[in-house]
């Protein structure tokens, strides 16, 4: 009888997953299992790490946004459904039946009616059979579980943003979080930022206390409510190391008042996700190459009568054609002065005319997102002024990419690019001193790239197999304090750079960057040249 049940279950799972015609190049169950093991290695002794799936978020009335899993949760599980909870233990646990385990996934349960409307769910057996978990339960079983969080030295978790709602599901993310708070004696006045700063003080060596005090001072200036905390203020204002040691002891006692730790998990995940595995790089490279093809196809299709929204649509059509599930972030298409708005996403200009068009877009493929920007002339030919600004940005980017090497500081690309931009703007007479360059180049040059467009990382010296962006820009809005001929010119060039052992590798080099190469591609015919739709009055 038992064998019959096992065979029936196997046939059921096989037929179910075979019926789901989906891509076969997702991250493997072994990848996710390996990432959980790395988390476990980095955890303090006698601790448990608690991860929640992302909430379902409402768009309007009875329509929700397309669900997107929390990147950390996906990284560790491969699970893409809501209403789930992952527990990772630093050491083996034993249940009442004597079974050993060091991780548990609570998943939303199978529901025939719900699946008819919203698609198949993994359920417990799917989590075990497809995602490789040995121990899994329906999410509602967490609510009635007798897990004793008080026995752990540290309960690691990310603090809650309160961007979830209670639904009719009796075990939704609202209920899972409420249950966790009850089981862990989560204080009603818990302050994650304060806890993080306390942890910083506790870990501070005496010889480094002055630097930490300066860092805390910046936090207090930014978060005004922290100035009411006497321990933080006293540490910042302490006049000698002895005073700071005394405050450090008081902080340690405060941290012992409960075992909740919302600082350590951020540190662990920043370190893990900063450096990509080879399996991750395969997906990230594909996302980048898809995005580069999108840039090329728009270059070929571009003409002055195109709207910003139409340009966006061509990019995103290419993404879907290659099977990219989402855009990694809201697409930015800014013609002329609109390009001077750094995060311009309205994309509603009816015709781009004779302007430069700044296109900052990235495909998300199986969770990994690209971030590629090109700036091209709608007419197919750069004007003299456009080319002069463009070439400064191009040279700045070349300097930034060259500086992106293993062991260099995270600030190295930005420092190299900023120097070139300042010198170039001074040479054109747009600014009078290097300090003024920040007015026209107001953002950073690099960020990490991966499961998030602004991915997690330590911001320490570059490590091998880290992926960053290098994206200098110059933006001269109308009305700027310079010759009118420069007004409305906005240029950003952004590429996705792999920090490799033998030097930087431009993953998005397929998309032309020089003015000569861009103009050459824009002369090519496009499959969209004869794509005409009927006019609608």
C-alpha positions as CSV (number, residue, x, y, z in Angstrom):
1,X,0.0,0.0,0.0
2,X,2.8,2.4,0.9
3,X,4.6,1.8,-2.4
4,X,1.3,2.4,-4.3
5,X,0.9,5.8,-2.5
6,X,4.5,6.7,-3.4
7,X,4.1,5.7,-7.0
8,X,0.8,7.6,-7.3
9,X,2.4,10.7,-5.8
10,X,5.3,10.5,-8.2
11,X,3.0,10.2,-11.2
12,X,0.9,13.1,-10.0
13,X,3.9,15.4,-9.5
14,X,5.4,14.3,-12.8
15,X,2.3,14.9,-14.8
16,X,1.7,18.2,-13.1
17,X,5.1,19.7,-13.7
18,X,5.3,18.3,-17.2
19,X,2.0,20.0,-17.9
20,X,3.6,23.3,-16.9
21,X,5.5,24.3,-20.1
22,X,8.1,26.6,-18.6
23,X,11.8,27.5,-19.4
24,X,14.3,24.9,-18.1
25,X,17.2,27.3,-17.4
26,X,16.3,28.6,-14.0
27,X,18.7,28.3,-11.1
28,X,19.0,24.8,-9.8
29,X,17.8,23.4,-6.5
30,X,21.4,22.7,-5.7
31,X,22.3,26.4,-6.2
32,X,19.6,27.5,-3.7
33,X,20.6,24.8,-1.2
34,X,24.2,25.9,-1.5
35,X,23.3,29.5,-0.8
36,X,21.4,28.4,2.3
37,X,24.4,26.5,3.5
38,X,26.5,29.7,3.1
39,X,24.0,31.6,5.2
40,X,24.3,29.0,7.8
41,X,28.1,29.2,7.9
42,X,27.9,32.9,8.5
43,X,25.3,32.8,11.3
44,X,26.3,33.2,14.9
45,X,26.1,30.0,17.1
46,X,22.7,29.0,18.4
47,X,20.7,31.3,16.0
48,X,17.8,31.1,13.6
49,X,17.4,33.2,10.5
50,X,13.8,34.1,9.5
51,X,13.0,35.1,5.9
52,X,9.5,36.1,4.7
53,X,8.3,35.9,1.1
54,X,7.3,39.3,-0.5
55,X,3.7,40.5,0.1
56,X,1.1,40.6,-2.6
57,X,0.6,44.4,-3.3
58,X,-2.6,45.9,-4.5
59,X,-2.7,48.1,-7.6
60,X,-6.3,49.2,-7.5
61,X,-9.6,47.9,-6.4
62,X,-9.5,44.1,-7.0
63,X,-6.4,44.2,-9.2
64,X,-3.0,43.4,-7.7
65,X,0.4,44.1,-9.1
66,X,2.2,41.2,-10.8
67,X,3.7,39.3,-8.0
68,X,7.5,39.5,-7.6
69,X,9.3,37.5,-5.0
70,X,11.6,39.1,-2.5
71,X,15.1,38.6,-4.0
72,X,16.7,37.2,-0.8
73,X,13.9,34.7,-0.5
74,X,14.2,33.7,-4.2
75,X,18.0,33.5,-3.9
76,X,17.7,31.0,-1.0
77,X,14.7,28.9,-2.2
78,X,13.8,29.3,-5.8
79,X,10.2,29.7,-4.6
80,X,8.2,32.4,-6.5
81,X,4.9,32.3,-4.6
82,X,3.6,34.6,-1.8
83,X,2.6,33.7,1.8
84,X,5.7,31.7,2.7
85,X,8.3,31.6,5.4
86,X,11.8,30.1,5.6
87,X,13.7,29.2,8.7
88,X,17.4,28.4,8.6
89,X,19.1,27.1,11.8
90,X,22.8,27.5,12.6
91,X,22.8,24.0,14.1
92,X,20.7,20.8,13.7
93,X,17.4,20.8,15.5
94,X,15.4,17.7,16.6
95,X,11.6,17.4,16.5
96,X,9.4,15.4,18.9
97,X,9.7,12.3,16.7
98,X,13.5,12.5,16.9
99,X,14.1,13.7,13.3
100,X,17.0,16.1,12.7
101,X,16.6,19.2,10.5
102,X,18.4,22.5,10.0
103,X,15.9,24.4,7.7
104,X,12.1,24.5,7.1
105,X,10.1,26.1,4.4
106,X,6.4,26.9,5.1
107,X,4.6,27.3,1.8
108,X,1.1,28.3,0.8
109,X,-1.0,25.2,0.5
110,X,-2.5,23.7,-2.6
111,X,-6.1,25.1,-3.3
112,X,-8.0,23.8,-6.3
113,X,-10.3,26.8,-6.5
114,X,-7.5,29.4,-6.0
115,X,-5.4,27.6,-8.6
116,X,-8.2,27.7,-11.2
117,X,-8.0,31.5,-11.0
118,X,-4.3,32.2,-10.4
119,X,-2.4,29.1,-11.5
120,X,-0.8,26.1,-10.0
121,X,1.0,26.2,-6.6
122,X,3.9,24.1,-5.5
123,X,2.4,23.1,-2.2
124,X,4.4,21.0,0.2
125,X,5.1,18.1,-2.2
126,X,6.2,20.5,-4.9
127,X,8.6,22.3,-2.6
128,X,10.1,18.9,-1.6
129,X,10.2,17.4,-5.1
130,X,11.2,20.4,-7.2
131,X,13.0,22.7,-4.8
132,X,14.8,20.1,-2.9
133,X,13.6,20.8,0.7
134,X,13.5,17.8,3.0
135,X,11.3,19.5,5.5
136,X,8.3,21.6,4.4
137,X,4.8,22.4,5.7
138,X,1.8,24.3,4.7
139,X,2.1,28.0,5.9
140,X,-0.9,27.7,8.2
141,X,1.1,25.1,10.2
142,X,3.5,27.8,11.3
143,X,0.7,29.6,13.0
144,X,0.0,26.6,15.3
145,X,3.7,25.5,15.6
146,X,5.3,25.5,19.0
147,X,8.7,26.8,17.9
148,X,10.5,28.4,20.8
149,X,12.4,31.4,19.6
150,X,13.5,32.3,23.1
151,X,15.9,29.4,23.2
152,X,18.1,31.0,20.5
153,X,20.9,33.4,21.2
154,X,20.0,35.4,18.1
155,X,16.8,35.5,16.0
156,X,18.0,37.0,12.7
157,X,15.5,38.8,10.5
158,X,14.9,41.8,8.3
159,X,12.6,44.3,10.1
160,X,9.2,44.9,8.6
161,X,8.2,47.8,6.3
162,X,4.5,47.5,7.0
163,X,3.7,47.4,3.3
164,X,1.5,44.3,3.5
165,X,-2.2,43.9,4.1
166,X,-4.5,41.3,5.7
167,X,-6.5,39.3,3.2
168,X,-9.1,36.5,3.4
169,X,-6.3,33.9,3.3
170,X,-6.0,32.6,6.9
171,X,-2.2,32.2,6.5
172,X,-1.2,35.1,4.4
173,X,2.0,37.1,5.0
174,X,0.1,39.4,7.4
175,X,-0.8,36.4,9.5
176,X,2.7,34.8,9.3
177,X,4.4,38.0,10.4
178,X,1.8,38.5,13.2
179,X,2.4,35.0,14.4
180,X,6.2,35.5,14.3
181,X,6.0,38.6,16.3
182,X,3.9,36.8,18.9
183,X,6.2,33.8,19.1
184,X,9.4,35.9,19.3
185,X,8.1,38.5,21.8
186,X,8.7,41.3,19.2
187,X,8.5,44.6,21.2
188,X,5.9,47.1,20.0
189,X,8.5,49.8,20.0
190,X,11.2,47.8,18.2
191,X,13.5,50.2,16.2
192,X,15.6,48.4,13.6
193,X,17.8,51.4,12.9
194,X,18.6,51.9,16.6
195,X,19.3,48.2,16.9
196,X,21.7,48.4,14.0
197,X,23.6,51.3,15.5
198,X,23.8,49.6,18.9
199,X,25.3,46.6,17.2
200,X,27.8,48.8,15.5
201,X,28.8,50.3,18.9
202,X,29.1,46.8,20.5
203,X,31.4,45.6,17.7
204,X,33.6,48.7,17.7
205,X,37.2,48.3,18.8
206,X,38.5,51.1,21.1
207,X,41.0,52.4,18.5
208,X,38.2,52.9,16.0
209,X,35.6,54.5,18.3
210,X,36.2,58.0,17.0
211,X,35.5,57.0,13.4
212,X,32.3,55.1,14.5
213,X,31.2,58.1,16.5
214,X,31.5,60.3,13.3
215,X,29.4,57.7,11.4
216,X,26.8,57.7,14.2
217,X,26.7,61.5,14.1
218,X,25.7,61.4,10.4
219,X,22.9,58.9,11.3
220,X,21.6,61.2,14.0
221,X,21.6,64.2,11.7
222,X,19.6,62.2,9.1
223,X,17.2,60.4,11.5
224,X,16.3,63.3,13.8
225,X,14.2,60.9,16.0
226,X,17.4,59.1,17.1
227,X,18.6,62.2,18.9
228,X,16.2,61.3,21.7
229,X,18.3,58.2,22.4
230,X,20.7,59.1,25.2
231,X,23.2,56.2,24.6
232,X,23.6,57.1,20.9
233,X,24.0,60.9,21.7
234,X,26.4,60.2,24.6
235,X,28.6,58.0,22.4
236,X,28.8,60.6,19.6
237,X,29.6,63.4,22.1
238,X,32.0,61.4,24.4
239,X,35.3,63.1,24.8
240,X,37.5,60.1,25.5
241,X,37.8,56.4,24.9
242,X,37.0,55.5,28.5
243,X,33.6,57.2,28.3
244,X,32.9,55.3,25.1
245,X,33.8,52.0,26.7
246,X,31.3,52.7,29.5
247,X,28.6,53.5,27.0
248,X,29.5,50.4,25.0
249,X,28.9,48.2,28.1
250,X,25.5,49.9,28.6
251,X,24.6,49.2,24.9
252,X,25.6,45.6,25.3
253,X,23.1,45.3,28.2
254,X,20.4,46.9,26.1
255,X,21.0,44.4,23.2
256,X,20.6,41.5,25.7
257,X,17.1,42.7,26.6
258,X,15.8,40.6,23.7
259,X,17.4,38.2,21.2
260,X,16.0,39.9,18.1
261,X,18.8,40.9,15.6
262,X,17.8,42.8,12.5
263,X,21.4,43.9,11.6
264,X,23.3,40.6,11.1
265,X,21.2,39.2,8.3
266,X,21.7,42.3,6.2
267,X,25.5,41.9,6.6
268,X,25.3,38.2,5.7
269,X,23.2,38.7,2.6
270,X,25.2,41.8,1.4
271,X,28.4,39.7,1.5
272,X,26.8,36.6,-0.2
273,X,25.0,38.4,-3.0
274,X,27.9,40.7,-3.9
275,X,29.9,38.0,-5.5
276,X,28.2,36.0,-8.2
277,X,28.5,32.3,-8.8
278,X,29.0,31.0,-12.3
279,X,25.4,29.8,-12.4
280,X,24.2,33.3,-11.6
281,X,26.5,34.9,-14.2
282,X,24.9,32.8,-17.0
283,X,21.5,34.4,-16.3
284,X,22.8,37.9,-15.6
285,X,24.8,37.9,-18.9
286,X,21.7,36.8,-20.7
287,X,19.7,39.6,-19.2
288,X,22.4,42.1,-20.2
289,X,22.7,40.8,-23.8
290,X,18.9,40.9,-24.2
291,X,19.0,44.6,-23.1
292,X,21.8,45.3,-25.5
293,X,19.8,43.9,-28.4
294,X,16.9,46.1,-27.4
295,X,19.2,49.1,-27.7
296,X,20.4,48.0,-31.1
297,X,16.9,47.5,-32.5
298,X,15.8,50.9,-31.3
299,X,18.8,52.5,-32.9
300,X,17.7,50.9,-36.2
301,X,14.1,51.9,-35.8
302,X,14.5,55.4,-34.4
303,X,13.1,58.4,-36.2
304,X,12.0,61.9,-35.1
305,X,8.3,61.1,-35.2
306,X,8.6,58.3,-32.6
307,X,7.1,58.9,-29.2
308,X,9.0,58.1,-26.0
309,X,6.4,55.5,-25.2
310,X,6.8,53.8,-28.6
311,X,10.6,53.7,-28.0
312,X,9.9,52.1,-24.6
313,X,7.6,49.6,-26.3
314,X,10.2,48.5,-28.8
315,X,12.7,47.8,-26.0
316,X,10.3,45.8,-24.0
317,X,9.0,43.9,-27.0
318,X,12.6,42.6,-27.5
319,X,12.7,41.6,-23.8
320,X,9.5,39.5,-24.1
321,X,10.7,38.0,-27.4
322,X,13.7,36.6,-25.6
323,X,11.6,35.4,-22.7
324,X,12.5,38.0,-20.1
325,X,9.7,38.0,-17.6
326,X,9.9,41.6,-16.5
327,X,11.7,44.9,-16.7
328,X,14.3,45.2,-13.9
329,X,12.9,48.7,-13.1
330,X,10.6,51.3,-14.6
331,X,11.9,52.1,-18.1
332,X,13.4,55.5,-18.7
333,X,13.1,57.1,-22.1
334,X,13.8,60.8,-22.1
335,X,13.9,63.0,-25.2
336,X,15.8,66.3,-25.0
337,X,15.2,68.1,-21.7
338,X,13.3,65.1,-20.3
339,X,16.6,63.2,-20.2
340,X,17.8,65.7,-17.6
341,X,15.3,64.2,-15.1
342,X,17.4,61.3,-13.8
343,X,14.5,59.0,-13.0
344,X,12.1,60.2,-15.7
345,X,9.5,57.4,-16.2
346,X,6.4,59.2,-17.7
347,X,7.8,58.6,-21.2
348,X,4.8,60.5,-22.7
349,X,6.5,63.0,-25.1
350,X,4.6,62.5,-28.4
351,X,7.5,63.1,-30.7
352,X,11.2,63.1,-29.9
353,X,12.0,65.4,-32.8
354,X,15.6,66.4,-33.3
355,X,16.7,65.8,-29.7
356,X,19.0,63.3,-28.1
357,X,17.1,60.4,-26.6
358,X,18.4,59.0,-23.3
359,X,17.3,55.3,-22.9
360,X,17.9,53.7,-19.6
361,X,16.3,50.2,-19.5
362,X,17.1,46.7,-18.4
363,X,15.5,43.3,-18.9
364,X,15.0,41.0,-15.9
365,X,15.6,37.4,-16.9
366,X,14.8,34.7,-14.3
367,X,15.3,37.1,-11.5
368,X,18.5,38.8,-12.7
369,X,18.3,42.3,-14.1
370,X,20.4,44.3,-16.5
371,X,20.9,48.1,-16.5
372,X,22.0,49.5,-19.8
373,X,21.8,53.1,-21.0
374,X,22.4,54.5,-24.4
375,X,21.9,58.1,-25.6
376,X,21.3,58.5,-29.4
377,X,20.2,61.3,-31.8
378,X,16.7,60.9,-33.0
379,X,17.8,62.1,-36.4
380,X,20.5,59.5,-36.7
381,X,23.3,62.1,-36.6
382,X,24.8,63.9,-33.6
383,X,25.0,67.7,-33.8
384,X,28.3,69.3,-33.0
385,X,27.3,70.2,-29.5
386,X,25.6,66.9,-28.8
387,X,28.8,65.1,-29.9
388,X,31.0,67.3,-27.8
389,X,29.0,66.5,-24.6
390,X,28.7,62.8,-25.6
391,X,32.4,62.3,-26.1
392,X,33.2,63.7,-22.6
393,X,30.8,61.2,-21.1
394,X,32.2,58.4,-23.3
395,X,35.8,59.2,-22.2
396,X,34.6,59.5,-18.6
397,X,33.1,56.0,-18.8
398,X,36.2,54.6,-20.4
399,X,38.2,55.9,-17.4
400,X,35.6,54.5,-15.0
401,X,35.6,51.1,-16.6
402,X,39.4,51.0,-16.6
403,X,39.4,51.7,-12.8
404,X,37.0,48.7,-12.2
405,X,39.5,46.1,-11.1
406,X,39.8,43.6,-8.3
407,X,41.1,45.3,-5.2
408,X,40.2,48.8,-6.2
409,X,37.9,50.8,-4.0
410,X,34.2,51.0,-4.8
411,X,34.7,54.8,-5.4
412,X,37.5,54.3,-7.9
413,X,35.3,54.3,-11.1
414,X,33.4,57.4,-9.9
415,X,36.6,59.3,-9.0
416,X,38.1,58.5,-12.4
417,X,34.9,59.5,-14.3
418,X,34.2,62.7,-12.4
419,X,37.7,64.0,-13.1
420,X,37.2,63.5,-16.9
421,X,33.7,65.2,-16.8
422,X,35.0,68.2,-14.8
423,X,38.0,68.7,-17.2
424,X,35.7,68.3,-20.2
425,X,33.1,70.8,-19.0
426,X,35.8,73.3,-18.1
427,X,37.4,73.0,-21.6
428,X,34.0,73.8,-23.2
429,X,33.5,76.8,-20.9
430,X,30.4,75.4,-19.3
431,X,31.8,75.5,-15.8
432,X,34.6,77.6,-14.3
433,X,35.9,75.2,-11.7
434,X,35.9,71.4,-11.1
435,X,33.6,71.9,-8.1
436,X,30.8,73.1,-10.4
437,X,30.8,69.8,-12.3
438,X,28.5,68.3,-9.7
439,X,25.7,70.5,-10.9
440,X,25.7,68.7,-14.3
441,X,26.8,65.2,-13.1
442,X,24.9,64.9,-9.8
443,X,24.8,61.1,-9.3
444,X,27.1,58.3,-8.5
445,X,28.9,56.3,-11.2
446,X,28.4,52.7,-10.0
447,X,26.2,50.3,-8.1
448,X,26.1,46.6,-7.8
449,X,23.9,44.6,-10.2
450,X,22.2,41.2,-9.8
451,X,18.8,40.1,-8.4
452,X,18.1,43.8,-7.7
453,X,19.0,46.6,-10.1
454,X,20.7,48.3,-7.1
455,X,22.0,45.0,-5.8
456,X,23.2,44.1,-2.3
457,X,26.9,44.4,-1.5
458,X,29.5,45.5,1.0
459,X,30.8,48.6,-0.9
460,X,34.3,47.5,0.1
461,X,37.2,46.9,-2.3
462,X,36.1,45.1,-5.5
463,X,36.1,41.3,-5.5
464,X,36.4,39.0,-8.4
465,X,33.0,38.0,-10.0
466,X,31.2,41.1,-8.8
467,X,29.1,42.9,-11.4
468,X,28.7,46.7,-11.3
469,X,27.4,49.5,-13.5
470,X,29.6,52.3,-14.8
471,X,27.3,55.2,-15.8
472,X,28.6,58.7,-15.9
473,X,26.4,61.4,-17.3
474,X,26.1,65.1,-18.1
475,X,22.7,66.8,-17.9
476,X,22.2,70.5,-18.9
477,X,18.6,71.5,-18.2
478,X,17.0,74.4,-20.0
479,X,17.8,77.6,-18.2
480,X,21.2,76.5,-17.0
481,X,23.9,79.1,-16.3
482,X,25.7,78.5,-19.5
483,X,25.5,79.2,-23.3
484,X,22.0,78.3,-24.6
485,X,23.4,76.0,-27.2
486,X,24.0,73.4,-24.5
487,X,20.5,73.6,-23.0
488,X,18.4,70.4,-23.1
489,X,21.4,68.1,-23.8
490,X,21.4,65.1,-21.6
491,X,23.8,62.2,-22.0
492,X,24.2,59.0,-20.0
493,X,26.1,55.9,-21.0
494,X,25.8,52.9,-18.8
495,X,27.3,49.5,-19.1
496,X,27.3,46.4,-16.9
497,X,30.9,45.5,-15.9
498,X,32.1,42.1,-14.6
499,X,35.0,42.6,-12.2
500,X,37.1,39.7,-13.5
501,X,40.5,38.3,-12.5
502,X,42.2,39.7,-15.6
503,X,40.5,43.0,-15.7
504,X,37.0,44.5,-16.3
505,X,34.7,42.8,-18.8
506,X,32.0,44.8,-20.4
507,X,29.0,42.5,-20.5
508,X,26.9,45.0,-22.6
509,X,29.5,45.9,-25.2
510,X,27.3,44.5,-27.9
511,X,25.3,47.8,-27.8
512,X,27.4,50.4,-29.7
513,X,28.8,53.2,-27.6
514,X,30.9,55.5,-29.8
515,X,29.2,58.2,-31.8
516,X,30.6,56.7,-35.0
517,X,29.3,53.2,-34.2
518,X,25.9,54.5,-33.1
519,X,25.4,56.5,-36.3
520,X,26.4,53.5,-38.4
521,X,23.8,51.2,-36.7
522,X,21.1,53.9,-37.1
523,X,21.6,53.8,-40.9
524,X,20.6,50.1,-40.9
525,X,17.1,49.1,-41.8
526,X,14.7,47.9,-39.1
527,X,12.0,45.2,-39.1
528,X,9.7,47.9,-37.9
529,X,10.2,50.1,-40.9
530,X,7.1,48.7,-42.6
531,X,5.1,48.1,-39.4
532,X,2.2,50.5,-39.9
533,X,-0.9,50.5,-37.8
534,X,-4.2,52.1,-38.8
535,X,-4.8,55.6,-37.5
536,X,-7.3,56.1,-34.8
537,X,-9.3,59.3,-34.4
